[in-house]
Amino acid sequence: MLEESNELQVKKLVGLCALGFLTLASYSVARPAIESLFLESYTETGLPWVWIAVAVTAFFTVLIYNRFASRLPPMTLYGAAVAASIIVLEILLFLRQIGVPGSNFLLYVWKDIYIVILVEIFWTYANCLFRIRTARWLYGLLLVVGTAGSITGNLGVGWIADTYGTELALWTLFPLLGLVWWMSQRMALDLPTTANPPTESRPMGEGLRAVRDSRYLIYMVLLIAVVQVVINLIDYQYNSMLEESYPDVDDRTKMNGRIYTFIDMGSLGLQFLTAVILTRLGVGRTLLAIPAMLGIVVGAFAASPRFLTAAMAKIGSKCFDYSLFRAAKEILYIPLGYREKTQGKAVVDMLTYRVAKGTTSILVLGILALGSKGVLSFISILCFVLIAVWVLLIRSLVAQYRKRKENAPAE
């Protein structure tokens, strides 16, 4: 990364903070509203099927994304992704208004795809701007501001659902996403990244080849896959208990919004400590501590399966995912080359996150095929096994990270 003036660095940081706030506020409005409508139409038994649909959609989305990522700077691509998301949302809400079957199913797919694209482009831009030493301190700040946006959105959607109903909440996404698009355009024009993409066109499968050629990225794929399968299994347990405990859709939306507010508050606390934790413990020990602590909340649900412990497990998994794990994971990309941390990263994060949901779906459907009795308990056992694999993968990946860091240019 070329050296820049402090003023330009501050402008880029402020722009990223504003963009992160607005983007996560929009998702915090979309998520509980769409999830409640989906559960009303399909119940928790529909979750495995929609996760498979998300995985398939993510695969083709990444192919298209990598085609443009090889030619466009990250923030220009961000604006295009926001514009496309707005258009698709408008079409889906129109289809829902006229009663087209499957609209709530498609809205769920849209929810998962639009946010993963925007978040990963956001972090790609950040990873091209900052070095490891700077990232240890600034990434915690970016996460804090993003969580503030999430809290604002979660509190807002709860009030809207309680006062006006769940459906109206979805229409508030248009002004929010409009602001996100405007911010991205300003940043693309005034605050371009100093790391420019190659000018030549790349094949759509270039990201897959970038992963295939990098042992480091293969381990990243495996790590993200295992982590997200664990989190999605916990999410399935939570949604099962949520539907059982709150059968009314508006009550469910309100409670879902409250749970995500707790998640954001817990994440916020950890994010404030991220810089200190990463500096004191380092990336490796921080990553190893997360599965150890997550195993405790998984054990609480296994010992006492009820809505409270399911909510605790969900809150714990999401808090770590949105704070320490996110910051430490992003730092792992910084020593990599541009191709690896743009096109390769898209495969690792955009695709693997959602394919993990498809994998979870297959696991859940397989478990359900054996019989509905004891499903949630069996899922808890599976979580423990995967957490052990999680630890082994981190140990191998951190060793490679240290070698890459030693060979990286001096800061």
Contacts in CASP RR format, 6 or more apart in sequence:
PFRMAT RR
TARGET T0000
AUTHOR 0000-0000-0000
METHOD contacts of the structure
MODEL  1
MLEESNELQVKKLVGLCALGFLTLASYSVARPAIESLFLESYTETGLPWV
WIAVAVTAFFTVLIYNRFASRLPPMTLYGAAVAASIIVLEILLFLRQIGV
PGSNFLLYVWKDIYIVILVEIFWTYANCLFRIRTARWLYGLLLVVGTAGS
ITGNLGVGWIADTYGTELALWTLFPLLGLVWWMSQRMALDLPTTANPPTE
SRPMGEGLRAVRDSRYLIYMVLLIAVVQVVINLIDYQYNSMLEESYPDVD
DRTKMNGRIYTFIDMGSLGLQFLTAVILTRLGVGRTLLAIPAMLGIVVGA
FAASPRFLTAAMAKIGSKCFDYSLFRAAKEILYIPLGYREKTQGKAVVDM
LTYRVAKGTTSILVLGILALGSKGVLSFISILCFVLIAVWVLLIRSLVAQ
YRKRKENAPAE
1 128 0 8 1.000
1 129 0 8 1.000
1 130 0 8 1.000
1 131 0 8 1.000
1 194 0 8 1.000
1 195 0 8 1.000
2 194 0 8 1.000
4 194 0 8 1.000
8 191 0 8 1.000
9 129 0 8 1.000
11 190 0 8 1.000
11 191 0 8 1.000
12 129 0 8 1.000
12 187 0 8 1.000
12 191 0 8 1.000
13 138 0 8 1.000
13 141 0 8 1.000
15 183 0 8 1.000
15 187 0 8 1.000
15 191 0 8 1.000
16 122 0 8 1.000
16 125 0 8 1.000
16 126 0 8 1.000
16 142 0 8 1.000
17 141 0 8 1.000
17 142 0 8 1.000
17 145 0 8 1.000
17 146 0 8 1.000
18 183 0 8 1.000
19 78 0 8 1.000
19 122 0 8 1.000
19 180 0 8 1.000
19 183 0 8 1.000
19 184 0 8 1.000
19 187 0 8 1.000
20 122 0 8 1.000
20 142 0 8 1.000
20 145 0 8 1.000
20 146 0 8 1.000
20 149 0 8 1.000
21 145 0 8 1.000
21 146 0 8 1.000
21 148 0 8 1.000
21 149 0 8 1.000
21 152 0 8 1.000
22 149 0 8 1.000
22 176 0 8 1.000
22 179 0 8 1.000
22 180 0 8 1.000
22 183 0 8 1.000
23 115 0 8 1.000
23 118 0 8 1.000
23 119 0 8 1.000
23 122 0 8 1.000
23 146 0 8 1.000
23 180 0 8 1.000
24 146 0 8 1.000
24 147 0 8 1.000
24 149 0 8 1.000
24 150 0 8 1.000
25 149 0 8 1.000
25 150 0 8 1.000
25 152 0 8 1.000
25 153 0 8 1.000
25 176 0 8 1.000
26 153 0 8 1.000
26 173 0 8 1.000
26 176 0 8 1.000
26 177 0 8 1.000
26 180 0 8 1.000
27 111 0 8 1.000
27 115 0 8 1.000
27 150 0 8 1.000
28 149 0 8 1.000
28 150 0 8 1.000
28 151 0 8 1.000
28 152 0 8 1.000
28 153 0 8 1.000
28 154 0 8 1.000
28 157 0 8 1.000
28 260 0 8 1.000
28 264 0 8 1.000
29 153 0 8 1.000
29 156 0 8 1.000
29 157 0 8 1.000
29 160 0 8 1.000
29 169 0 8 1.000
29 170 0 8 1.000
29 172 0 8 1.000
29 173 0 8 1.000
29 176 0 8 1.000
30 111 0 8 1.000
30 115 0 8 1.000
30 170 0 8 1.000
30 173 0 8 1.000
31 111 0 8 1.000
31 260 0 8 1.000
32 154 0 8 1.000
32 157 0 8 1.000
32 158 0 8 1.000
32 161 0 8 1.000
32 253 0 8 1.000
32 256 0 8 1.000
32 257 0 8 1.000
32 260 0 8 1.000
33 157 0 8 1.000
33 161 0 8 1.000
33 166 0 8 1.000
33 167 0 8 1.000
33 169 0 8 1.000
33 170 0 8 1.000
33 253 0 8 1.000
34 104 0 8 1.000
34 107 0 8 1.000
34 108 0 8 1.000
34 110 0 8 1.000
34 111 0 8 1.000
34 170 0 8 1.000
35 108 0 8 1.000
35 111 0 8 1.000
35 239 0 8 1.000
35 256 0 8 1.000
36 161 0 8 1.000
36 166 0 8 1.000
36 249 0 8 1.000
36 250 0 8 1.000
36 252 0 8 1.000
36 253 0 8 1.000
36 256 0 8 1.000
37 104 0 8 1.000
37 107 0 8 1.000
37 166 0 8 1.000
37 167 0 8 1.000
37 249 0 8 1.000
38 46 0 8 1.000
38 50 0 8 1.000
38 104 0 8 1.000
38 105 0 8 1.000
38 107 0 8 1.000
38 108 0 8 1.000
39 239 0 8 1.000
39 242 0 8 1.000
39 243 0 8 1.000
39 249 0 8 1.000
39 252 0 8 1.000
40 104 0 8 1.000
40 249 0 8 1.000
41 102 0 8 1.000
41 104 0 8 1.000
41 105 0 8 1.000
42 49 0 8 1.000
42 50 0 8 1.000
42 104 0 8 1.000
42 105 0 8 1.000
43 243 0 8 1.000
44 236 0 8 1.000
44 239 0 8 1.000
44 240 0 8 1.000
44 243 0 8 1.000
45 368 0 8 1.000
47 236 0 8 1.000
47 239 0 8 1.000
47 361 0 8 1.000
47 364 0 8 1.000
48 358 0 8 1.000
48 360 0 8 1.000
48 361 0 8 1.000
48 362 0 8 1.000
48 364 0 8 1.000
48 365 0 8 1.000
48 368 0 8 1.000
49 361 0 8 1.000
50 105 0 8 1.000
50 108 0 8 1.000
50 109 0 8 1.000
51 232 0 8 1.000
51 357 0 8 1.000
51 358 0 8 1.000
51 360 0 8 1.000
51 361 0 8 1.000
52 357 0 8 1.000
52 358 0 8 1.000
52 361 0 8 1.000
52 362 0 8 1.000
53 105 0 8 1.000
53 109 0 8 1.000
54 108 0 8 1.000
54 109 0 8 1.000
54 112 0 8 1.000
54 113 0 8 1.000
54 354 0 8 1.000
54 357 0 8 1.000
54 358 0 8 1.000
55 354 0 8 1.000
55 355 0 8 1.000
55 356 0 8 1.000
55 357 0 8 1.000
55 358 0 8 1.000
55 359 0 8 1.000
55 361 0 8 1.000
57 109 0 8 1.000
57 113 0 8 1.000
57 354 0 8 1.000
58 112 0 8 1.000
58 113 0 8 1.000
58 116 0 8 1.000
58 350 0 8 1.000
58 351 0 8 1.000
58 353 0 8 1.000
58 354 0 8 1.000
58 355 0 8 1.000
59 351 0 8 1.000
59 355 0 8 1.000
61 113 0 8 1.000
61 117 0 8 1.000
61 350 0 8 1.000
62 207 0 8 1.000
62 346 0 8 1.000
62 347 0 8 1.000
62 350 0 8 1.000
62 351 0 8 1.000
63 204 0 8 1.000
63 205 0 8 1.000
64 204 0 8 1.000
65 77 0 8 1.000
65 81 0 8 1.000
65 117 0 8 1.000
65 346 0 8 1.000
65 350 0 8 1.000
66 202 0 8 1.000
66 204 0 8 1.000
66 205 0 8 1.000
66 206 0 8 1.000
66 207 0 8 1.000
66 343 0 8 1.000
66 344 0 8 1.000
66 346 0 8 1.000
66 347 0 8 1.000
67 201 0 8 1.000
67 202 0 8 1.000
67 203 0 8 1.000
67 204 0 8 1.000
68 77 0 8 1.000
68 80 0 8 1.000
69 77 0 8 1.000
69 197 0 8 1.000
69 342 0 8 1.000
69 343 0 8 1.000
69 346 0 8 1.000
70 197 0 8 1.000
70 198 0 8 1.000
70 200 0 8 1.000
70 201 0 8 1.000
70 202 0 8 1.000
70 206 0 8 1.000
70 343 0 8 1.000
71 197 0 8 1.000
71 198 0 8 1.000
71 199 0 8 1.000
71 201 0 8 1.000
71 202 0 8 1.000
72 80 0 8 1.000
72 197 0 8 1.000
73 188 0 8 1.000
73 192 0 8 1.000
73 193 0 8 1.000
73 196 0 8 1.000
73 197 0 8 1.000
74 121 0 8 1.000
74 124 0 8 1.000
74 125 0 8 1.000
74 128 0 8 1.000
74 193 0 8 1.000
74 342 0 8 1.000
75 121 0 8 1.000
75 125 0 8 1.000
75 184 0 8 1.000
75 187 0 8 1.000
75 188 0 8 1.000
75 191 0 8 1.000
75 192 0 8 1.000
75 193 0 8 1.000
76 188 0 8 1.000
77 121 0 8 1.000
78 118 0 8 1.000
78 121 0 8 1.000
78 122 0 8 1.000
78 125 0 8 1.000
78 184 0 8 1.000
78 187 0 8 1.000
78 188 0 8 1.000
79 181 0 8 1.000
79 184 0 8 1.000
79 185 0 8 1.000
79 188 0 8 1.000
81 114 0 8 1.000
81 117 0 8 1.000
81 118 0 8 1.000
81 121 0 8 1.000
82 118 0 8 1.000
82 177 0 8 1.000
82 178 0 8 1.000
82 180 0 8 1.000
82 181 0 8 1.000
82 184 0 8 1.000
83 181 0 8 1.000
85 110 0 8 1.000
85 114 0 8 1.000
85 117 0 8 1.000
85 118 0 8 1.000
85 177 0 8 1.000
86 174 0 8 1.000
86 177 0 8 1.000
86 178 0 8 1.000
86 181 0 8 1.000
88 110 0 8 1.000
88 114 0 8 1.000
89 110 0 8 1.000
89 114 0 8 1.000
89 170 0 8 1.000
89 173 0 8 1.000
89 174 0 8 1.000
89 177 0 8 1.000
90 174 0 8 1.000
92 103 0 8 1.000
92 106 0 8 1.000
92 107 0 8 1.000
92 110 0 8 1.000
93 107 0 8 1.000
93 170 0 8 1.000
93 171 0 8 1.000
95 103 0 8 1.000
95 106 0 8 1.000
96 103 0 8 1.000
96 104 0 8 1.000
96 107 0 8 1.000
107 170 0 8 1.000
112 354 0 8 1.000
112 357 0 8 1.000
113 354 0 8 1.000
116 349 0 8 1.000
116 350 0 8 1.000
116 353 0 8 1.000
116 354 0 8 1.000
117 350 0 8 1.000
118 180 0 8 1.000
120 345 0 8 1.000
120 346 0 8 1.000
120 349 0 8 1.000
120 350 0 8 1.000
123 330 0 8 1.000
123 333 0 8 1.000
123 345 0 8 1.000
123 349 0 8 1.000
124 341 0 8 1.000
124 342 0 8 1.000
124 345 0 8 1.000
124 346 0 8 1.000
125 193 0 8 1.000
126 135 0 8 1.000
126 139 0 8 1.000
126 142 0 8 1.000
126 330 0 8 1.000
127 135 0 8 1.000
127 330 0 8 1.000
127 333 0 8 1.000
127 334 0 8 1.000
127 341 0 8 1.000
127 345 0 8 1.000
128 193 0 8 1.000
128 194 0 8 1.000
128 195 0 8 1.000
128 338 0 8 1.000
128 341 0 8 1.000
128 342 0 8 1.000
129 193 0 8 1.000
129 194 0 8 1.000
129 195 0 8 1.000
130 138 0 8 1.000
130 139 0 8 1.000
130 334 0 8 1.000
131 334 0 8 1.000
131 411 0 8 1.000
132 331 0 8 1.000
132 334 0 8 1.000
132 335 0 8 1.000
132 405 0 8 1.000
132 408 0 8 1.000
132 411 0 8 1.000
133 411 0 8 1.000
135 327 0 8 1.000
135 330 0 8 1.000
135 331 0 8 1.000
135 334 0 8 1.000
136 275 0 8 1.000
136 278 0 8 1.000
136 279 0 8 1.000
136 331 0 8 1.000
137 275 0 8 1.000
137 279 0 8 1.000
139 274 0 8 1.000
139 275 0 8 1.000
139 326 0 8 1.000
139 327 0 8 1.000
139 330 0 8 1.000
139 331 0 8 1.000
140 271 0 8 1.000
140 272 0 8 1.000
140 274 0 8 1.000
140 275 0 8 1.000
140 323 0 8 1.000
140 327 0 8 1.000
141 275 0 8 1.000
143 267 0 8 1.000
143 271 0 8 1.000
143 274 0 8 1.000
143 322 0 8 1.000
143 323 0 8 1.000
143 326 0 8 1.000
143 327 0 8 1.000
144 268 0 8 1.000
144 271 0 8 1.000
144 272 0 8 1.000
147 264 0 8 1.000
147 267 0 8 1.000
147 268 0 8 1.000
147 271 0 8 1.000
147 322 0 8 1.000
147 323 0 8 1.000
148 268 0 8 1.000
149 264 0 8 1.000
150 260 0 8 1.000
150 263 0 8 1.000
150 264 0 8 1.000
150 267 0 8 1.000
151 261 0 8 1.000
151 264 0 8 1.000
151 265 0 8 1.000
151 268 0 8 1.000
154 257 0 8 1.000
154 258 0 8 1.000
154 260 0 8 1.000
154 261 0 8 1.000
154 264 0 8 1.000
155 261 0 8 1.000
157 169 0 8 1.000
157 253 0 8 1.000
157 257 0 8 1.000
158 169 0 8 1.000
158 253 0 8 1.000
158 254 0 8 1.000
158 257 0 8 1.000
158 258 0 8 1.000
160 168 0 8 1.000
160 169 0 8 1.000
160 172 0 8 1.000
161 169 0 8 1.000
161 250 0 8 1.000
161 253 0 8 1.000
161 254 0 8 1.000
162 250 0 8 1.000
162 254 0 8 1.000
165 250 0 8 1.000
165 253 0 8 1.000
166 249 0 8 1.000
166 250 0 8 1.000
166 253 0 8 1.000
169 253 0 8 1.000
195 338 0 8 1.000
197 338 0 8 1.000
197 342 0 8 1.000
198 338 0 8 1.000
202 343 0 8 1.000
203 209 0 8 1.000
206 339 0 8 1.000
206 343 0 8 1.000
207 343 0 8 1.000
207 344 0 8 1.000
207 346 0 8 1.000
207 347 0 8 1.000
208 347 0 8 1.000
210 217 0 8 1.000
210 339 0 8 1.000
210 340 0 8 1.000
210 343 0 8 1.000
210 344 0 8 1.000
210 347 0 8 1.000
211 217 0 8 1.000
211 218 0 8 1.000
211 221 0 8 1.000
211 344 0 8 1.000
211 347 0 8 1.000
211 348 0 8 1.000
212 218 0 8 1.000
214 336 0 8 1.000
214 340 0 8 1.000
214 344 0 8 1.000
215 400 0 8 1.000
216 336 0 8 1.000
216 340 0 8 1.000
216 397 0 8 1.000
216 400 0 8 1.000
216 401 0 8 1.000
216 404 0 8 1.000
217 336 0 8 1.000
217 340 0 8 1.000
217 344 0 8 1.000
217 347 0 8 1.000
217 348 0 8 1.000
219 393 0 8 1.000
219 396 0 8 1.000
219 397 0 8 1.000
219 400 0 8 1.000
220 332 0 8 1.000
220 348 0 8 1.000
220 397 0 8 1.000
221 347 0 8 1.000
221 348 0 8 1.000
221 352 0 8 1.000
222 393 0 8 1.000
223 390 0 8 1.000
223 393 0 8 1.000
223 394 0 8 1.000
223 397 0 8 1.000
224 329 0 8 1.000
224 348 0 8 1.000
224 349 0 8 1.000
224 352 0 8 1.000
224 353 0 8 1.000
224 356 0 8 1.000
225 352 0 8 1.000
225 355 0 8 1.000
225 356 0 8 1.000
225 359 0 8 1.000
226 386 0 8 1.000
226 389 0 8 1.000
226 390 0 8 1.000
226 393 0 8 1.000
227 321 0 8 1.000
227 325 0 8 1.000
227 356 0 8 1.000
227 390 0 8 1.000
228 352 0 8 1.000
228 353 0 8 1.000
228 356 0 8 1.000
228 357 0 8 1.000
228 360 0 8 1.000
229 356 0 8 1.000
229 359 0 8 1.000
229 360 0 8 1.000
229 363 0 8 1.000
229 386 0 8 1.000
230 294 0 8 1.000
230 317 0 8 1.000
230 383 0 8 1.000
230 386 0 8 1.000
230 387 0 8 1.000
230 390 0 8 1.000
231 317 0 8 1.000
231 318 0 8 1.000
231 321 0 8 1.000
232 356 0 8 1.000
232 357 0 8 1.000
232 360 0 8 1.000
233 360 0 8 1.000
233 363 0 8 1.000
233 364 0 8 1.000
233 379 0 8 1.000
233 382 0 8 1.000
233 383 0 8 1.000
233 386 0 8 1.000
234 298 0 8 1.000
234 301 0 8 1.000
234 310 0 8 1.000
234 313 0 8 1.000
234 314 0 8 1.000
234 317 0 8 1.000
234 383 0 8 1.000
235 314 0 8 1.000
235 317 0 8 1.000
236 360 0 8 1.000
236 364 0 8 1.000
236 379 0 8 1.000
237 301 0 8 1.000
237 305 0 8 1.000
237 310 0 8 1.000
237 313 0 8 1.000
237 314 0 8 1.000
237 376 0 8 1.000
237 379 0 8 1.000
237 380 0 8 1.000
238 259 0 8 1.000
238 310 0 8 1.000
238 311 0 8 1.000
238 313 0 8 1.000
238 314 0 8 1.000
240 310 0 8 1.000
240 376 0 8 1.000
241 305 0 8 1.000
241 306 0 8 1.000
241 307 0 8 1.000
241 310 0 8 1.000
241 311 0 8 1.000
242 252 0 8 1.000
242 255 0 8 1.000
242 256 0 8 1.000
242 307 0 8 1.000
242 310 0 8 1.000
243 252 0 8 1.000
244 307 0 8 1.000
245 255 0 8 1.000
245 307 0 8 1.000
246 252 0 8 1.000
246 255 0 8 1.000
259 311 0 8 1.000
259 314 0 8 1.000
259 315 0 8 1.000
262 311 0 8 1.000
262 315 0 8 1.000
263 314 0 8 1.000
263 315 0 8 1.000
263 316 0 8 1.000
263 318 0 8 1.000
263 319 0 8 1.000
263 322 0 8 1.000
264 322 0 8 1.000
266 315 0 8 1.000
266 319 0 8 1.000
266 323 0 8 1.000
267 318 0 8 1.000
267 319 0 8 1.000
267 322 0 8 1.000
267 323 0 8 1.000
269 323 0 8 1.000
270 319 0 8 1.000
270 320 0 8 1.000
270 323 0 8 1.000
270 324 0 8 1.000
271 322 0 8 1.000
271 323 0 8 1.000
271 327 0 8 1.000
274 323 0 8 1.000
274 324 0 8 1.000
274 327 0 8 1.000
277 286 0 8 1.000
277 324 0 8 1.000
278 286 0 8 1.000
278 324 0 8 1.000
278 327 0 8 1.000
278 328 0 8 1.000
278 331 0 8 1.000
281 289 0 8 1.000
283 328 0 8 1.000
283 331 0 8 1.000
283 332 0 8 1.000
283 398 0 8 1.000
283 401 0 8 1.000
284 328 0 8 1.000
284 394 0 8 1.000
284 398 0 8 1.000
284 401 0 8 1.000
286 324 0 8 1.000
286 328 0 8 1.000
287 325 0 8 1.000
287 328 0 8 1.000
287 329 0 8 1.000
287 394 0 8 1.000
287 398 0 8 1.000
288 391 0 8 1.000
288 394 0 8 1.000
288 395 0 8 1.000
288 398 0 8 1.000
289 324 0 8 1.000
290 320 0 8 1.000
290 324 0 8 1.000
290 325 0 8 1.000
291 387 0 8 1.000
291 390 0 8 1.000
291 391 0 8 1.000
291 394 0 8 1.000
292 391 0 8 1.000
293 320 0 8 1.000
294 316 0 8 1.000
294 317 0 8 1.000
294 320 0 8 1.000
294 387 0 8 1.000
295 383 0 8 1.000
295 384 0 8 1.000
295 387 0 8 1.000
297 309 0 8 1.000
297 312 0 8 1.000
297 313 0 8 1.000
297 315 0 8 1.000
297 316 0 8 1.000
297 317 0 8 1.000
298 313 0 8 1.000
298 380 0 8 1.000
298 383 0 8 1.000
298 384 0 8 1.000
298 387 0 8 1.000
299 313 0 8 1.000
299 380 0 8 1.000
299 384 0 8 1.000
300 309 0 8 1.000
300 312 0 8 1.000
300 313 0 8 1.000
301 309 0 8 1.000
301 310 0 8 1.000
301 312 0 8 1.000
301 313 0 8 1.000
301 376 0 8 1.000
301 380 0 8 1.000
302 377 0 8 1.000
302 380 0 8 1.000
302 381 0 8 1.000
302 384 0 8 1.000
303 309 0 8 1.000
305 376 0 8 1.000
305 377 0 8 1.000
305 380 0 8 1.000
332 397 0 8 1.000
332 401 0 8 1.000
333 340 0 8 1.000
333 341 0 8 1.000
333 345 0 8 1.000
334 341 0 8 1.000
334 408 0 8 1.000
335 401 0 8 1.000
335 404 0 8 1.000
335 405 0 8 1.000
335 407 0 8 1.000
335 408 0 8 1.000
336 404 0 8 1.000
363 382 0 8 1.000
364 375 0 8 1.000
364 379 0 8 1.000
367 375 0 8 1.000
367 378 0 8 1.000
367 379 0 8 1.000
368 375 0 8 1.000
END
